[in-house]
């Protein structure tokens, strides 16, 4: 009876040891897989881009530029950067457009590219412009652009998705709407558009409807922006009670009283 018990215990231990070894092997295999480099997010798209642009190097950088303004006011140029790994936000930039260029998209593009393509900055391989052939041709006069491939993406009928047209200096390019390249170009355009609108709105918030608040000691940019975002305009701010204004972070009763004296 004792011998049977020992054998049974030994078999149980062997089964547990076998399971442990299988689990250890599985974990080690998974660890090796995790350490292997993952394929780049836009690797296939950049291969297609390399082929389209007839470039010998595969280490490509794509910049995309978009201009945003309100009837020519508070104009901003936004430039975003993509690599095969996706958006590179460390190289996102928004540029103030001079007032005399407000509403002049082609002039604004040249101005922003001259800022972007200074020698101290790492230059892109390709620049994608939100626009058509007119905007693309305008970009050709920018400084340091000769070694850079220029592309443009024009919105389609009624700005519907999947109706965009892609241009190069050769003219319209035949790019499949289902291709990884088309997805990359539209994604870069959308990201530049989002970033330019954000920069434009921030400029508007800083500059309009709350300018008189600057005359109040203790009201800086952050507090003014907070109030404008919450109430929408200086008029709406002045329609609030002293108690309501003083309920906002950083606005004490004295500041609230000073604001209401602007009425």
RODO-2510 file (C-alpha; in nm, 4 decimals, decimal comma):
residues 263
     n   res          X          Y          Z
     1     x     0,0000     0,0000     0,0000
     2     x     0,2839     0,2418     0,0902
     3     x     0,4630     0,1673    -0,2438
     4     x     0,1461     0,2467    -0,4421
     5     x     0,1124     0,5798    -0,2617
     6     x     0,4754     0,6741    -0,3364
     7     x     0,4334     0,5909    -0,7073
     8     x     0,1117     0,7947    -0,7256
     9     x     0,2801     1,0939    -0,5607
    10     x     0,5792     1,0656    -0,7960
    11     x     0,3541     1,0615    -1,1035
    12     x     0,1677     1,3684    -0,9806
    13     x     0,4945     1,5555    -0,9311
    14     x     0,6097     1,4590    -1,2803
    15     x     0,2853     1,5873    -1,4312
    16     x     0,3196     1,9197    -1,2462
    17     x     0,6841     1,9477    -1,3498
    18     x     0,5916     1,8753    -1,7141
    19     x     0,3216     2,1453    -1,7081
    20     x     0,5656     2,3918    -1,5523
    21     x     0,8261     2,3208    -1,8214
    22     x     0,5668     2,3692    -2,0999
    23     x     0,4570     2,6999    -1,9463
    24     x     0,8172     2,8158    -1,9109
    25     x     0,8863     2,7341    -2,2772
    26     x     0,5720     2,9198    -2,3835
    27     x     0,6663     3,2261    -2,1791
    28     x     1,0208     3,2298    -2,3129
    29     x     0,8941     3,2027    -2,6719
    30     x     0,6559     3,4922    -2,6149
    31     x     0,9339     3,6995    -2,4586
    32     x     1,1487     3,6445    -2,7667
    33     x     0,8596     3,7511    -2,9925
    34     x     0,8002     4,0635    -2,7832
    35     x     1,1646     4,1642    -2,8191
    36     x     1,1512     4,1416    -3,1971
    37     x     1,0927     4,4779    -3,3658
    38     x     0,7332     4,5297    -3,4733
    39     x     0,6695     4,6290    -3,8345
    40     x     0,6345     5,0053    -3,8797
    41     x     0,2753     5,1279    -3,8843
    42     x     0,2981     5,2882    -4,2273
    43     x     0,5782     5,0741    -4,3735
    44     x     0,3779     4,9640    -4,6771
    45     x     0,2460     5,3139    -4,7392
    46     x     0,5965     5,4589    -4,7372
    47     x     0,7142     5,1892    -4,9778
    48     x     0,4378     5,2987    -5,2156
    49     x     0,5353     5,6612    -5,1585
    50     x     0,8981     5,5818    -5,2397
    51     x     0,7900     5,4171    -5,5629
    52     x     0,5594     5,7056    -5,6596
    53     x     0,8319     5,9639    -5,6006
    54     x     1,0998     5,7465    -5,7628
    55     x     1,3344     5,7870    -5,4662
    56     x     1,6311     5,5609    -5,4013
    57     x     1,6242     5,5927    -5,0230
    58     x     1,3596     5,4240    -4,8088
    59     x     1,4219     5,6455    -4,5033
    60     x     1,1536     5,8990    -4,5915
    61     x     1,0039     6,1908    -4,4010
    62     x     0,6650     6,3314    -4,5003
    63     x     0,5592     6,6832    -4,3972
    64     x     0,2083     6,8136    -4,4598
    65     x     0,1073     7,1806    -4,4562
    66     x    -0,2347     7,3377    -4,4105
    67     x    -0,3430     7,7025    -4,3792
    68     x    -0,6295     7,8118    -4,1538
    69     x    -0,7827     8,1572    -4,1037
    70     x    -1,1115     8,3369    -4,0306
    71     x    -1,1876     8,5545    -4,3337
    72     x    -0,8173     8,6339    -4,3534
    73     x    -0,7759     8,7033    -3,9807
    74     x    -0,5715     8,5067    -3,7251
    75     x    -0,4076     8,3119    -4,0079
    76     x    -0,1958     8,0132    -3,9089
    77     x     0,0094     7,7644    -4,1045
    78     x     0,0405     7,4204    -3,9517
    79     x     0,2977     7,1630    -4,0558
    80     x     0,2860     6,8066    -3,9266
    81     x     0,5369     6,5282    -3,9819
    82     x     0,4924     6,1574    -4,0542
    83     x     0,7452     5,8763    -4,0764
    84     x     0,6783     5,5095    -4,1377
    85     x     0,6202     5,4786    -3,7611
    86     x     0,3364     5,7316    -3,7718
    87     x     0,2990     6,0958    -3,6618
    88     x     0,6149     6,2576    -3,5243
    89     x     0,4679     6,5247    -3,2970
    90     x     0,8084     6,6526    -3,1889
    91     x     0,8269     6,8154    -3,5313
    92     x     0,4766     6,9636    -3,5404
    93     x     0,4908     7,3410    -3,5876
    94     x     0,2369     7,6239    -3,6195
    95     x     0,3469     7,9527    -3,7740
    96     x     0,1887     8,2971    -3,7459
    97     x     0,1053     8,4347    -4,0895
    98     x     0,1624     8,8115    -4,1335
    99     x    -0,1590     9,0126    -4,1580
   100     x    -0,0769     9,1266    -4,5122
   101     x    -0,0823     8,7603    -4,6193
   102     x    -0,4068     8,6778    -4,4381
   103     x    -0,6402     8,5062    -4,6841
   104     x    -0,3583     8,4605    -4,9354
   105     x    -0,3113     8,0840    -4,9187
   106     x    -0,0337     8,0624    -5,1782
   107     x     0,1638     8,3424    -5,0151
   108     x     0,1049     8,1876    -4,6735
   109     x     0,2357     7,8509    -4,7947
   110     x     0,5584     8,0060    -4,9225
   111     x     0,6020     8,2048    -4,6002
   112     x     0,5541     7,8958    -4,3804
   113     x     0,7804     7,6767    -4,5917
   114     x     1,0576     7,9375    -4,5747
   115     x     1,0304     7,9119    -4,1978
   116     x     1,0185     7,5333    -4,1977
   117     x     1,2971     7,4733    -4,4448
   118     x     1,5670     7,6713    -4,2715
   119     x     1,8975     7,4885    -4,2702
   120     x     1,8909     7,4349    -3,8944
   121     x     1,5795     7,2185    -3,9284
   122     x     1,5813     6,8582    -4,0460
   123     x     1,4352     6,8728    -4,3943
   124     x     1,1598     6,6377    -4,5112
   125     x     1,1852     6,4144    -4,8161
   126     x     0,8340     6,5009    -4,9334
   127     x     0,5963     6,7884    -4,8643
   128     x     0,2225     6,7348    -4,9028
   129     x     0,0188     7,0516    -4,9514
   130     x    -0,3498     7,0830    -4,8756
   131     x    -0,4631     7,2228    -5,2102
   132     x    -0,4323     7,1741    -5,5826
   133     x    -0,1866     7,2585    -5,8581
   134     x    -0,2011     7,6310    -5,7803
   135     x    -0,0782     7,5743    -5,4250
   136     x     0,1776     7,3162    -5,5397
   137     x     0,3234     7,5517    -5,8010
   138     x     0,3408     7,8319    -5,5460
   139     x     0,5445     7,6128    -5,3115
   140     x     0,8142     7,5672    -5,5767
   141     x     0,9509     7,9165    -5,5095
   142     x     1,0134     7,8512    -5,1396
   143     x     1,3725     7,8440    -5,0177
   144     x     1,5570     7,5093    -4,9964
   145     x     1,2726     7,3232    -5,1663
   146     x     1,4606     7,2047    -5,4756
   147     x     1,5672     6,8738    -5,3250
   148     x     1,2194     6,8003    -5,1853
   149     x     0,9358     6,6219    -5,3651
   150     x     0,6146     6,8264    -5,3709
   151     x     0,2694     6,6703    -5,3643
   152     x    -0,0741     6,8240    -5,3221
   153     x    -0,4053     6,6774    -5,2116
   154     x    -0,7211     6,8503    -5,3289
   155     x    -1,0585     6,7961    -5,1692
   156     x    -1,3205     6,6387    -5,3901
   157     x    -1,6804     6,7243    -5,4658
   158     x    -1,8582     6,8640    -5,1596
   159     x    -1,5453     6,7736    -4,9573
   160     x    -1,6600     6,4118    -4,9386
   161     x    -1,4110     6,1494    -4,8231
   162     x    -1,2488     5,9282    -5,0868
   163     x    -1,2981     6,1899    -5,3596
   164     x    -0,9605     6,3592    -5,3184
   165     x    -0,7166     6,4102    -5,6051
   166     x    -0,3394     6,3791    -5,5615
   167     x    -0,1034     6,5969    -5,7678
   168     x     0,2708     6,6085    -5,8253
   169     x     0,4700     6,8411    -6,0489
   170     x     0,3845     6,5943    -6,3283
   171     x     0,0141     6,6620    -6,2811
   172     x    -0,2602     6,4382    -6,1451
   173     x    -0,1372     6,1078    -6,0020
   174     x    -0,3294     5,7847    -6,0392
   175     x    -0,3414     5,6469    -5,6845
   176     x    -0,5877     5,3785    -5,5818
   177     x    -0,8344     5,4932    -5,3183
   178     x    -0,7864     5,1581    -5,1465
   179     x    -0,4077     5,1807    -5,1350
   180     x    -0,2078     5,2247    -4,8168
   181     x    -0,0503     5,5339    -4,9741
   182     x    -0,3859     5,7041    -5,0231
   183     x    -0,4751     5,6304    -4,6609
   184     x    -0,1450     5,7826    -4,5470
   185     x    -0,1850     6,1008    -4,7528
   186     x    -0,5421     6,1614    -4,6393
   187     x    -0,4482     6,0907    -4,2781
   188     x    -0,1581     6,3372    -4,2957
   189     x    -0,3868     6,5987    -4,4540
   190     x    -0,6529     6,5487    -4,1855
   191     x    -0,3924     6,5777    -3,9097
   192     x    -0,2493     6,8986    -4,0558
   193     x    -0,6023     7,0350    -4,0887
   194     x    -0,6826     6,9515    -3,7267
   195     x    -0,3601     7,1082    -3,6046
   196     x    -0,4053     7,4281    -3,8090
   197     x    -0,7631     7,4766    -3,6885
   198     x    -0,6511     7,4300    -3,3294
   199     x    -0,3754     7,6908    -3,3747
   200     x    -0,6176     7,9284    -3,5429
   201     x    -0,8777     7,8966    -3,2684
   202     x    -0,6173     7,9509    -2,9991
   203     x    -0,4980     8,2648    -3,1781
   204     x    -0,8542     8,3895    -3,1984
   205     x    -0,9115     8,3244    -2,8292
   206     x    -0,5980     8,5165    -2,7397
   207     x    -0,6754     8,8112    -2,9614
   208     x    -1,0467     8,8838    -2,9733
   209     x    -1,3484     8,9377    -2,7536
   210     x    -1,1429     8,9621    -2,4393
   211     x    -0,8796     9,2231    -2,5136
   212     x    -1,0051     9,4632    -2,2479
   213     x    -0,9385     9,2008    -1,9847
   214     x    -0,5678     9,2655    -2,0392
   215     x    -0,6087     9,6033    -1,8729
   216     x    -0,6888     9,4357    -1,5410
   217     x    -0,3924     9,3592    -1,3189
   218     x    -0,4028     8,9930    -1,2262
   219     x    -0,5737     8,8778    -1,5462
   220     x    -0,3168     8,7058    -1,7645
   221     x    -0,3426     8,4892    -2,0723
   222     x    -0,4468     8,1734    -1,8887
   223     x    -0,7283     8,3377    -1,6913
   224     x    -0,8505     8,5326    -1,9925
   225     x    -0,8540     8,2171    -2,2057
   226     x    -1,0388     8,0297    -1,9310
   227     x    -1,3090     8,2985    -1,9107
   228     x    -1,3501     8,3278    -2,2885
   229     x    -1,3766     7,9503    -2,3266
   230     x    -1,6389     7,9295    -2,0537
   231     x    -1,8544     8,2318    -2,1417
   232     x    -1,7801     8,2758    -2,5121
   233     x    -1,7217     8,6524    -2,5291
   234     x    -1,6408     8,9595    -2,3248
   235     x    -2,0061     9,0639    -2,3521
   236     x    -2,1181     8,7382    -2,1919
   237     x    -1,8519     8,7706    -1,9203
   238     x    -1,9781     9,1166    -1,8290
   239     x    -2,3329     8,9843    -1,8052
   240     x    -2,2309     8,7542    -1,5188
   241     x    -2,2691     8,8357    -1,1508
   242     x    -1,9744     8,9044    -0,9254
   243     x    -2,0526     8,5842    -0,7374
   244     x    -2,0504     8,3791    -1,0603
   245     x    -1,7193     8,5214    -1,1802
   246     x    -1,5519     8,4734    -0,8442
   247     x    -1,6495     8,1050    -0,8512
   248     x    -1,3893     8,0476    -1,1257
   249     x    -1,0402     7,9240    -1,0301
   250     x    -0,8010     8,2128    -0,9730
   251     x    -1,0740     8,4787    -0,9837
   252     x    -1,1278     8,6286    -0,6379
   253     x    -1,3934     8,8854    -0,5475
   254     x    -1,1627     9,1798    -0,6169
   255     x    -1,0805     9,0519    -0,9666
   256     x    -1,4469     8,9794    -1,0345
   257     x    -1,5358     9,3331    -0,9291
   258     x    -1,2635     9,4789    -1,1515
   259     x    -1,3913     9,2766    -1,4486
   260     x    -1,7455     9,4025    -1,4030
   261     x    -1,6189     9,7607    -1,3951
   262     x    -1,5505     9,7176    -1,7690
   263     x    -1,9252     9,7390    -1,8303
***
